[in-house]
Amino acid sequence: MEHRLSFRPALRPKRFSLIPNAVAASPAAALSTSLALVVLVAWVDLLTGYEFTLSILYLVPVFLTTWLVGTPAALGIALTATLAWFFTDELAGHEYSHAFYRYWEAGIKLAIFAIFAALLSRLKAALARSDERLQQQRERLEATAKLVAVGEMASMLAHQINQPLSAVVNYNKSCLRRLRSGQAEPEQLAEIMEQASREAARASAIIHRVREFVRKREPDRRPTEMNSLVEQTLSFMQAEAAKYNVAVKFEPAAGLPLADADRIMIEQVIVNLIKNAIEAMKEVGGNRELRIATAPQEGRFVRVSVGDRGRGIPADAAEQLFEPFFTTKPEGMGLGLSVCRSIVEFHGGEIWATPEPDRGVTFSFTLPAA
């Protein structure tokens, strides 16, 4: 039975709301609901003969209108609520020692309703600015993590690009030798040049993938075949694994449903997890095996797992594993796993770590099926 570490971060909680979705989605519905609430409060106030102080309940439609429609509409509701109170007070036969006092009390209520709407509007604007700053900070964090990952992949890129470019040079030299010897045949030259073109296209594809990886862009979620994405990412990381004598074992699941994912963002998650797994086995002797597997998950999800046979995770690091800027590496920045969590949760999935019985740890994440 799989045992997950207790420090697995939960999905960000959904915001709880007492406002029905239909009302929240439509300003007209919100305004109609607010007017209905004003009438309801006035009617109940009239029925009770003002034995209870119910005018405070007029703040409910004022709040609803301010939050969902805007301040101008909320001021209109505040005026409507004040007039409703004024006329029901007269209908109820509530006597004042002086007629001016009714107007005075109405003015006080209108001022309270208007001040409440203004303060609430400022609070809403402050929360919106806070959410915007938080989103900008998250984007900067992810951009920084991308640049760090690209810097660490520089040696891998040099190795991968060197192979096709060397092949292009060799093919061109072969053509030149044949031309200078006078033994060149058009069909042979055409075949050699086609091979050189394929290698040049391969180098161009590598550069294009790196450019897509680092450039700022809007998320592009679409049905994605996870087995092919993992294989593509592995081909990109194969040189790094070979550098540290790490054997890579990939177990793709047959009949895996498509995942609803941004291909570049999820590639970043897989790259980070593979890189961490390789680094975890740098100082470990014996069998260095990197295991990657895909599988369907209950509830229409797709699971990807990346396991290593490293030293595992220190017990004192468990609770902070996915926190920004926390790292167990001497030269690490502590961004990789935090960005992985942000990306996975943005897609509606979750990420967790599972300690292995002998040694090592397996990181798994899920994505919703398309």
C-alpha positions in Angstrom: 0.0 0.0 0.0 1.5 3.4 -1.0 2.5 5.6 1.9 2.6 9.3 1.2 4.6 11.7 3.3 2.4 13.8 5.5 3.9 17.0 4.2 2.2 16.7 0.8 0.8 20.1 0.1 -3.0 20.3 -0.4 -4.6 22.1 -3.2 -5.2 25.7 -2.5 -8.6 25.9 -0.9 -11.5 27.2 -3.0 -12.9 30.4 -1.8 -16.1 29.9 0.2 -19.0 32.1 -0.8 -22.5 32.5 0.5 -23.5 34.2 -2.8 -25.0 31.9 -5.4 -23.0 31.6 -8.6 -25.9 32.9 -10.8 -26.1 36.1 -8.7 -22.3 36.6 -8.6 -22.0 36.1 -12.3 -24.6 38.7 -13.3 -24.7 42.3 -12.2 -28.3 42.6 -13.2 -29.2 39.5 -11.0 -27.2 41.0 -8.1 -29.0 44.3 -8.4 -32.4 42.6 -8.6 -31.6 40.5 -5.6 -30.5 43.6 -3.6 -33.8 45.4 -4.5 -35.8 42.3 -3.4 -33.9 42.2 -0.1 -34.7 45.9 0.5 -38.4 45.2 0.0 -38.2 42.2 2.2 -36.5 44.1 5.1 -39.0 46.9 4.8 -41.9 44.5 4.8 -40.7 42.6 7.8 -40.0 46.0 9.5 -43.5 47.1 8.9 -45.0 43.8 10.1 -43.2 43.9 13.4 -44.3 47.5 14.0 -40.7 48.5 14.6 -40.6 46.5 17.8 -37.2 45.2 16.5 -34.4 47.3 15.0 -34.2 45.7 11.6 -32.7 48.7 9.6 -29.2 47.3 10.1 -30.3 44.5 7.7 -30.3 47.1 4.9 -26.6 46.8 4.9 -26.9 43.3 3.3 -28.2 44.5 -0.1 -25.7 47.5 0.1 -22.9 45.0 0.6 -24.1 42.7 -2.2 -24.4 45.6 -4.7 -21.0 47.1 -3.7 -19.2 43.8 -4.1 -20.8 42.5 -7.2 -21.9 45.6 -9.2 -20.0 48.7 -8.0 -20.1 51.8 -5.8 -22.5 53.9 -7.9 -25.1 51.2 -7.9 -24.5 50.6 -4.2 -25.2 54.3 -3.5 -28.5 53.9 -5.4 -29.4 50.9 -3.2 -28.4 52.9 -0.1 -30.8 55.7 -1.1 -33.5 53.2 -2.0 -33.1 51.5 1.4 -33.3 54.9 3.2 -36.5 55.8 1.3 -38.0 52.3 2.1 -37.2 52.8 5.8 -38.7 56.4 5.7 -42.0 55.4 4.2 -42.5 52.2 6.2 -41.7 54.2 9.3 -44.5 56.6 8.4 -46.9 53.8 7.5 -46.2 52.1 10.8 -47.4 55.3 12.5 -44.1 55.8 14.4 -44.5 59.2 16.2 -41.6 61.7 16.8 -41.7 64.6 19.1 -40.8 66.8 16.1 -41.3 66.0 12.4 -37.7 67.0 11.6 -36.4 64.0 13.6 -37.7 61.5 11.1 -35.7 63.3 8.3 -32.7 63.6 10.6 -32.7 59.8 11.3 -33.2 59.1 7.6 -30.2 61.3 6.8 -28.1 59.5 9.4 -29.1 56.1 7.9 -28.3 57.2 4.4 -24.8 58.5 5.6 -24.1 55.2 7.3 -25.1 53.1 4.2 -23.1 55.4 1.9 -20.0 55.2 4.2 -20.3 51.5 4.5 -20.4 51.2 0.6 -17.4 53.5 0.2 -15.3 51.6 2.8 -16.3 48.2 1.3 -15.4 49.5 -2.2 -11.9 50.5 -0.9 -11.5 47.1 0.7 -12.4 45.3 -2.5 -10.0 47.5 -4.5 -7.2 46.8 -1.9 -7.8 43.0 -2.1 -7.8 43.2 -5.9 -4.4 45.0 -5.8 -3.1 42.4 -3.4 -4.2 39.5 -5.6 -2.5 41.2 -8.6 0.7 41.7 -6.7 0.6 38.1 -5.6 0.1 36.9 -9.1 3.0 39.1 -10.4 5.2 37.8 -7.6 4.3 34.2 -8.6 5.0 34.9 -12.3 8.4 36.4 -11.3 9.2 33.4 -9.2 8.4 31.0 -12.1 10.4 33.1 -14.5 13.4 33.1 -12.2 13.1 29.3 -11.8 13.0 28.9 -15.6 16.2 31.0 -16.0 17.9 28.9 -13.3 16.9 25.7 -15.0 18.1 27.0 -18.3 21.4 27.9 -16.8 21.8 24.5 -15.4 20.9 22.9 -18.7 23.6 24.9 -20.6 26.0 22.0 -20.7 23.3 19.6 -21.9 22.4 21.9 -24.7 26.0 22.2 -25.8 26.2 18.4 -25.9 23.0 18.0 -27.8 23.5 20.8 -30.3 27.1 19.7 -30.9 26.0 16.3 -32.2 23.8 17.5 -35.1 26.2 20.4 -35.9 29.2 18.0 -36.1 27.2 15.8 -38.4 26.4 18.7 -40.7 30.1 19.6 -40.8 31.0 16.0 -41.7 28.4 15.7 -44.4 29.5 19.0 -46.0 33.2 17.8 -45.9 32.2 14.6 -47.6 30.4 16.6 -50.4 33.5 18.8 -50.8 35.8 15.8 -51.1 33.6 14.2 -53.7 33.4 17.4 -55.7 37.1 18.0 -55.6 38.0 14.5 -56.6 35.7 14.7 -59.6 33.8 11.6 -58.6 30.7 13.3 -57.4 27.4 11.8 -58.5 24.3 14.0 -58.1 22.2 11.2 -56.4 24.9 10.6 -53.8 25.4 14.4 -53.2 21.6 14.8 -52.9 21.4 12.0 -50.3 24.3 13.5 -48.2 22.7 17.0 -48.3 19.4 15.6 -47.2 21.0 14.0 -44.2 22.8 17.3 -43.4 19.4 19.1 -43.7 17.8 16.7 -41.2 20.6 17.2 -38.7 20.4 21.0 -39.1 16.6 20.8 -38.5 17.3 18.7 -35.4 19.6 21.4 -34.0 17.0 24.1 -34.8 14.3 22.1 -33.0 16.5 21.9 -29.9 17.0 25.7 -29.9 13.3 26.3 -30.6 12.3 24.1 -27.6 14.6 26.1 -25.3 13.3 29.4 -26.6 9.7 28.2 -25.9 10.7 27.0 -22.5 12.0 30.4 -21.3 9.9 33.0 -23.1 7.0 34.7 -21.3 3.6 33.7 -22.7 0.1 33.0 -21.7 -0.8 29.5 -20.6 -2.0 27.3 -23.5 -3.8 24.3 -22.0 -4.9 21.7 -24.5 -5.2 17.9 -24.7 -1.7 16.5 -24.2 -0.3 13.0 -24.7 1.8 12.6 -21.5 3.8 9.6 -22.7 5.2 11.5 -25.7 5.8 14.5 -23.5 7.8 12.5 -21.0 9.8 10.8 -23.8 10.6 14.2 -25.4 11.7 15.5 -22.0 13.9 12.4 -21.4 15.6 12.9 -24.7 16.5 16.4 -23.6 17.8 15.2 -20.2 19.6 12.0 -21.4 23.0 13.7 -21.5 22.8 14.9 -17.9 21.8 11.4 -16.7 24.7 9.8 -18.7 27.1 12.3 -17.2 26.5 10.9 -13.7 26.0 7.2 -14.8 22.3 7.3 -14.1 20.2 4.6 -15.8 16.9 5.9 -17.0 13.8 3.5 -16.9 10.6 4.8 -18.3 7.3 2.8 -17.9 4.6 4.4 -20.0 1.0 3.3 -19.3 -0.9 1.9 -22.2 -4.2 3.6 -23.1 -3.4 6.6 -21.0 -6.0 9.4 -21.4 -5.0 12.8 -22.7 -4.2 15.4 -20.0 -5.5 18.9 -20.0 -2.1 20.7 -19.8 0.1 23.4 -21.0 2.9 21.4 -22.6 5.7 23.8 -21.9 4.8 24.3 -18.3 4.4 20.6 -17.5 7.7 20.0 -19.3 9.3 22.4 -16.8 7.8 20.3 -13.9 9.2 17.1 -15.4 12.6 18.7 -16.0 12.8 20.0 -12.4 11.9 16.6 -11.0 14.3 14.7 -13.2 17.1 17.1 -12.4 16.4 16.8 -8.7 16.4 13.0 -9.0 19.8 13.0 -10.8 21.3 15.4 -8.2 20.1 13.2 -5.4 22.1 10.3 -6.7 25.4 12.2 -7.5 27.1 11.1 -4.2 25.4 7.7 -4.0 27.3 4.5 -5.0 25.9 1.3 -6.4 22.7 1.3 -8.5 21.7 4.7 -9.8 18.4 4.3 -11.4 15.9 7.0 -12.4 12.4 5.6 -12.7 9.6 7.5 -14.5 6.1 6.1 -14.9 2.8 7.3 -16.1 -0.6 5.9 -15.0 -4.3 6.8 -14.9 -5.6 8.1 -11.6 -9.0 7.8 -10.1 -11.3 10.7 -10.7 -10.3 11.3 -14.4 -6.7 12.2 -13.6 -3.3 11.3 -15.2 -0.4 10.6 -12.8 3.3 11.0 -13.6 5.9 9.7 -11.1 9.7 10.4 -11.0 11.7 8.2 -8.5 15.3 8.0 -7.6 17.6 5.8 -5.4 19.3 8.7 -3.6 19.6 9.3 0.2 16.0 10.4 0.6 14.6 13.4 2.3 15.8 14.5 5.7 13.1 14.3 8.4 13.6 17.9 9.4 13.1 19.1 5.8 9.8 17.3 5.3 7.5 20.1 6.3 9.2 22.8 4.2 9.9 20.8 1.1 7.6 22.7 -1.2 8.1 26.1 0.3 9.8 28.9 -1.8 13.5 29.4 -1.2 13.9 26.3 1.0 16.6 23.9 -0.2 18.8 21.1 1.1 21.4 21.7 -1.6 24.5 23.8 -0.8 24.1 25.8 -4.0 20.4 25.5 -4.5 17.9 28.4 -4.7 14.9 26.6 -3.4 12.7 27.4 -6.3 12.3 24.2 -8.2 9.7 22.3 -6.1 7.8 25.4 -5.2 7.4 26.3 -8.9 6.4 22.7 -9.6 3.6 22.9 -7.0 2.4 26.2 -8.4 2.2 24.9 -11.9 0.5 21.6 -11.0 -2.1 23.3 -8.8 -2.7 25.9 -11.5 -3.7 22.9 -13.7 -6.1 21.6 -10.9 -3.8 18.7 -9.9 -1.6 18.0 -6.9 2.0 17.0 -6.2 3.4 14.8 -3.3 6.4 12.8 -2.3 6.5 9.1 -1.3 9.6 7.7 0.5 10.8 4.4 -0.8 11.3 1.4 1.5 15.0 0.8 0.8 16.2 4.3 -0.2 15.2 7.2 -2.4 12.0 9.0 -2.9 9.3 9.2 -5.6 7.7 12.5 -6.5 4.3 12.2 -8.2 1.9 14.7 -9.6 -1.5 14.5 -11.2 -3.2 16.4 -14.0 -6.9 16.4 -14.9 -7.8 14.4 -18.0 -8.9 16.4 -21.1 
